[in-house]
Amino acid sequence: MANIKSQVKRNRQNLVRHERNKAVRSRLRTHSRRFRQAVDAGDKQAAEAAFQTVSRELDKAASKGVVHRNTAANRKSGMAKRLASL
């Protein structure tokens, strides 16, 4: 345990941010899985809706720094290719 007051505060902030980032990453995985399931089922309408949702979530996560913006762009690009192949 830290003795320095500022480090105690920093540890507290890190815990809060860690929990928030964990929730965002979990949400990303959930939406990505729904997109993959729609694509695998061949349901184009569901896949398009899921793609819009996961795309928005990726942009939000990238803007908050949870995932790198290039990572978000790469994932969106790959999903767009899969969607176009339907």
C-alpha positions in Angstrom: 0.0 0.0 0.0 1.3 3.4 -0.9 2.2 5.9 1.8 2.1 8.9 -0.5 -1.3 10.7 -0.7 -1.1 11.4 -4.4 -0.3 7.7 -5.2 -3.2 6.5 -3.1 -5.5 8.8 -5.2 -3.8 7.5 -8.4 -4.4 3.9 -7.4 -8.1 4.7 -6.7 -8.5 6.4 -10.1 -6.8 3.5 -11.8 -9.2 1.0 -10.3 -12.2 3.0 -11.4 -10.8 3.4 -15.0 -9.9 -0.3 -15.1 -13.4 -1.3 -14.3 -14.9 1.1 -16.9 -12.5 -0.1 -19.6 -13.3 -3.7 -18.7 -17.0 -3.0 -19.3 -16.3 -1.3 -22.6 -14.2 -4.2 -23.8 -16.8 -6.7 -22.8 -19.5 -4.7 -24.6 -17.2 -4.7 -27.7 -16.8 -8.5 -27.6 -20.6 -9.0 -27.2 -21.4 -6.8 -30.2 -18.7 -8.4 -32.3 -20.0 -11.9 -31.4 -23.5 -10.9 -32.5 -22.2 -9.6 -35.8 -20.2 -12.8 -36.4 -23.3 -14.9 -35.5 -25.5 -12.9 -38.0 -22.9 -13.3 -40.7 -22.5 -17.0 -40.1 -26.2 -17.4 -40.2 -26.3 -15.5 -43.5 -28.8 -12.9 -42.2 -27.8 -9.8 -44.1 -30.2 -7.4 -42.3 -29.2 -8.5 -38.9 -25.5 -8.4 -39.9 -26.0 -4.8 -41.2 -27.7 -3.7 -37.9 -25.0 -5.4 -35.8 -22.2 -3.9 -37.9 -23.6 -0.4 -37.3 -23.8 -1.0 -33.6 -20.3 -2.5 -33.3 -18.9 0.2 -35.5 -20.3 2.9 -33.2 -19.0 1.1 -30.1 -15.5 0.7 -31.6 -15.4 4.5 -32.5 -16.5 5.3 -28.9 -13.9 3.0 -27.4 -11.2 4.5 -29.7 -12.1 8.0 -28.8 -11.9 7.2 -25.1 -8.5 5.4 -25.5 -9.8 2.0 -24.5 -8.6 0.6 -27.9 -6.1 2.2 -30.3 -7.7 4.0 -33.2 -5.9 1.8 -35.7 -7.1 -1.3 -34.0 -10.7 0.0 -34.2 -10.2 0.8 -37.9 -8.7 -2.6 -38.7 -11.6 -4.4 -37.0 -14.2 -2.2 -38.7 -12.5 -2.9 -42.1 -12.5 -6.6 -41.6 -16.2 -6.7 -40.6 -17.1 -4.5 -43.6 -15.4 -7.0 -45.8 -17.3 -9.9 -44.3 -20.5 -8.0 -44.6 -19.8 -7.2 -48.3 -19.2 -10.9 -49.0 -22.7 -11.8 -47.9 
